[in-house]
């Protein structure tokens, strides 16, 4: 049995689907079982557990041999750094006594030691916690999520503008949720000695300008990138409903994406989903 955290989100659902397609027994973890109906219909078991409840999470882990760990994103209206560090601590505590033989964890490209740098620092703490505990742990550092653009498609369709915190011409590695889920499934199924960090990116590196060009073709209208200046990042996040603390953390993370070039490891996992195919699927679904 494989236990999959975040089974109703983009990456967790993709991981669960990849395992189910291989005939594996899967339990998806969610706070609300109603959100896992599609996976349940495909044969997955569903377990309700809150990522802040150590005992509940440990009990779910005890059902399986291996588990996919995904630290759930916190509500941006609150202090995301505090909330997400709390769930990291819960996940690590729940592993103790779980009986799991291996775990695979979702992290992010560029994860590093730091203070209040969004996922970069929070997921580094998860990586370090996994390194210190005895269960063999594989860590997949995902590139910039293509799914970050999914909520913007309707805005682009309506206005012809693609809002972006990143400069229009910034080229960076991107990856689709499906490929992150597939990479996680493969490492869940691999031998116990397949551990440590591997980077995961898509087949080509792209920019916000590329996203705009693709959406222009898909929506049959001109699309331009409207980039927010660095000095306005915090205010822009606040206008989107972020707390002041969350806005500051996300602005710091954005700055790291812009200012720091991360060299991918030679053994990086390269996904198959192109940015064109991913955005086409989003446009069709909306």
C-alpha positions in Angstrom: 0.0 0.0 0.0 1.2 3.5 -0.9 0.1 6.5 1.1 -0.1 9.8 -0.8 -0.4 13.1 0.9 -2.0 16.0 -1.0 -4.0 13.5 -3.0 -6.6 16.1 -4.0 -4.0 18.7 -5.2 -2.2 18.9 -8.5 0.9 16.9 -7.7 -0.5 14.5 -5.1 -3.4 13.6 -7.4 -0.9 13.0 -10.3 1.2 10.8 -8.1 -1.8 8.7 -7.0 -3.1 8.4 -10.6 0.3 7.2 -11.7 0.4 4.6 -9.0 -3.2 3.4 -9.7 -2.3 3.1 -13.4 0.3 0.6 -12.4 -2.1 -1.4 -10.4 -0.8 -0.3 -7.0 -2.9 -0.1 -3.9 -3.2 3.6 -2.9 -4.5 5.5 0.1 -4.9 9.3 -0.5 -4.8 11.6 2.5 -7.1 14.6 2.5 -8.9 16.9 4.9 -12.2 16.3 3.1 -13.0 12.9 1.5 -15.5 14.5 -0.8 -12.6 16.1 -2.7 -11.1 12.7 -3.5 -14.2 11.2 -5.2 -12.5 10.9 -8.6 -9.6 9.0 -7.2 -11.9 6.8 -5.1 -13.8 5.9 -8.2 -10.6 4.7 -9.7 -10.0 2.4 -6.7 -8.1 4.5 -4.2 -8.8 4.3 -0.5 -9.4 7.7 1.1 -8.2 8.7 4.6 -9.2 12.0 6.3 -6.4 13.5 8.3 -5.2 17.0 9.1 -1.6 17.8 8.5 -1.4 19.4 11.9 -2.5 16.2 13.7 0.5 14.0 14.5 -1.4 11.0 15.7 -3.9 11.0 12.9 -1.2 11.3 10.3 0.9 8.6 11.9 -2.1 6.3 11.9 -2.6 6.8 8.1 1.1 6.2 7.4 0.9 3.0 9.4 -1.5 1.7 6.7 1.2 1.6 4.1 4.7 0.5 3.3 5.8 3.7 1.5 4.5 7.3 1.5 4.6 10.4 -0.7 5.1 13.4 1.6 3.8 16.8 0.5 3.7 19.8 2.8 0.3 21.4 2.2 0.3 25.1 1.2 -1.0 27.4 3.9 -3.7 29.9 3.6 -2.0 33.0 2.3 -4.3 35.2 4.4 -2.3 34.0 7.4 1.5 33.8 8.1 2.4 31.0 5.7 5.9 30.6 7.1 4.6 29.8 10.6 1.8 27.5 9.4 4.0 25.6 6.9 6.8 25.1 9.3 4.3 23.7 11.8 3.1 21.1 9.3 6.7 20.2 8.4 7.2 19.4 12.1 4.0 17.4 12.2 5.0 15.3 9.2 8.4 14.5 10.6 7.0 13.6 14.0 4.3 11.4 12.4 7.0 9.3 10.6 8.4 8.2 14.0 6.8 4.8 14.8 4.9 4.7 11.4 6.6 1.6 10.2 7.2 3.0 6.8 10.1 1.5 4.8 10.6 4.5 2.4 9.3 8.0 1.8 9.4 10.3 -1.2 9.1 14.0 -0.5 8.2 16.9 -2.7 10.5 19.9 -2.4 11.4 22.8 -4.6 14.4 23.7 -6.9 16.7 26.0 -5.0 15.6 25.0 -1.5 18.2 26.3 0.9 18.8 27.4 4.5 17.2 30.8 5.2 14.6 32.8 7.1 11.2 33.5 5.7 12.0 32.7 2.1 8.7 31.0 1.4 8.9 27.3 0.2 12.7 27.7 -0.4 13.4 27.8 3.4 10.4 25.8 4.6 11.0 22.8 2.4 14.7 22.9 3.1 13.7 22.3 6.7 11.7 19.3 5.6 14.7 18.0 3.6 17.0 18.4 6.6 14.5 16.7 8.9 14.2 13.7 6.6 18.0 13.5 6.4 18.2 13.2 10.2 15.6 10.4 10.6 16.1 6.7 9.8 13.6 6.0 7.1 15.2 6.0 3.6 14.0 9.2 2.0 14.0 10.3 -1.7 13.5 14.0 -2.3 12.3 15.5 -5.6 13.0 19.2 -6.1 10.5 20.5 -8.6 11.1 23.4 -10.9 8.7 26.3 -11.3 5.2 24.9 -11.5 3.4 25.4 -14.8 0.2 25.2 -12.7 1.0 28.7 -11.3 -0.4 30.0 -14.6 -3.7 28.0 -14.4 -5.6 30.5 -12.2 -4.6 33.4 -14.6 -6.1 31.9 -17.8 -9.5 33.6 -17.2 -7.9 36.9 -16.6 -5.9 36.6 -19.8 -9.0 35.5 -21.7 -10.9 38.6 -20.4 -8.2 41.3 -20.6 -5.4 40.1 -22.9 -2.9 40.7 -20.1 -0.8 38.1 -18.3 0.0 39.4 -14.8 3.5 38.4 -13.7 5.8 39.0 -10.7 8.6 37.7 -12.8 10.2 39.7 -15.7 8.7 38.8 -19.0 12.0 37.6 -20.5 13.2 35.5 -17.5 13.9 32.0 -18.7 13.6 29.4 -16.0 13.0 25.6 -15.7 9.3 24.8 -15.5 7.5 21.5 -14.8 3.9 20.2 -15.1 2.1 18.6 -12.1 1.7 15.4 -14.1 5.5 15.0 -14.5 6.1 15.7 -10.8 3.5 13.1 -9.9 5.0 10.6 -12.3 8.5 11.2 -10.9 7.3 10.7 -7.4 5.5 7.5 -8.3 8.6 6.1 -9.9 10.7 6.8 -6.9 8.1 5.3 -4.6 8.3 2.1 -6.7 12.1 2.1 -6.9 14.5 0.2 -4.7 15.2 1.3 -1.1 18.7 2.6 -2.1 17.1 5.2 -4.5 17.3 8.0 -2.0 18.6 11.6 -1.8 17.9 14.7 -3.9 16.9 14.7 -7.6 15.7 17.8 -9.5 12.7 17.5 -11.8 12.0 19.9 -14.7 10.1 19.8 -18.0 11.5 19.3 -21.5 12.4 23.0 -22.1 13.0 26.1 -20.1 10.6 28.9 -20.8 9.7 32.5 -19.8 6.5 34.4 -19.0 6.8 35.9 -22.5 6.5 32.3 -23.8 3.4 31.7 -21.7 1.8 34.8 -23.2 2.7 33.8 -26.7 1.2 30.3 -26.2 -2.0 31.7 -24.6 -2.3 34.2 -27.5 -2.5 31.3 -29.9 -4.8 29.2 -27.8 -7.2 32.1 -27.0 -6.9 33.6 -30.5 -6.2 37.1 -29.2 -3.1 39.3 -28.5 -1.6 38.7 -25.0 1.0 40.8 -23.3 2.9 40.3 -20.1 2.2 42.9 -17.4 5.2 42.6 -15.1 5.0 44.0 -11.6 8.2 46.0 -10.6 10.2 44.6 -7.8 9.5 47.5 -5.5 5.8 46.7 -5.8 5.9 43.0 -5.2 4.8 43.1 -1.5 1.9 45.5 -2.2 0.8 43.4 -5.1 0.7 40.2 -3.0 -1.3 42.1 -0.4 -3.8 43.2 -3.0 -4.2 39.6 -3.9 -5.3 38.8 -0.3 -1.9 37.8 1.2 -1.2 38.8 4.8 1.7 41.2 5.3 3.9 38.3 6.5 3.0 36.0 3.6 3.5 38.8 1.1 7.0 39.4 2.5 7.9 35.7 2.3 6.6 35.3 -1.3 8.4 38.5 -2.4 11.6 37.1 -0.9 11.0 33.8 -2.8 10.3 35.7 -6.0 13.5 37.7 -5.6 15.5 34.4 -5.2 13.9 33.1 -8.5 14.9 36.2 -10.3 18.4 36.8 -8.8 19.7 33.2 -8.3 20.6 30.8 -11.1 20.3 27.2 -9.9 22.4 24.6 -11.6 20.4 21.4 -12.0 22.0 18.1 -11.1 23.3 15.9 -13.8 20.8 13.2 -12.9 17.8 15.6 -13.1 14.5 13.9 -14.1 13.2 15.4 -17.3 9.4 15.3 -17.7 7.6 14.9 -21.0 4.8 17.6 -20.7 5.5 20.7 -22.8 4.3 24.1 -21.7 2.1 24.2 -24.8 0.4 20.9 -23.9 -0.1 21.9 -20.3 -1.6 25.3 -21.1 -3.8 23.7 -23.8 -5.2 21.4 -21.2 -6.0 24.3 -18.9 -7.6 26.4 -21.6 -9.8 23.4 -22.6 -10.8 22.7 -19.0 -11.7 26.3 -18.1 
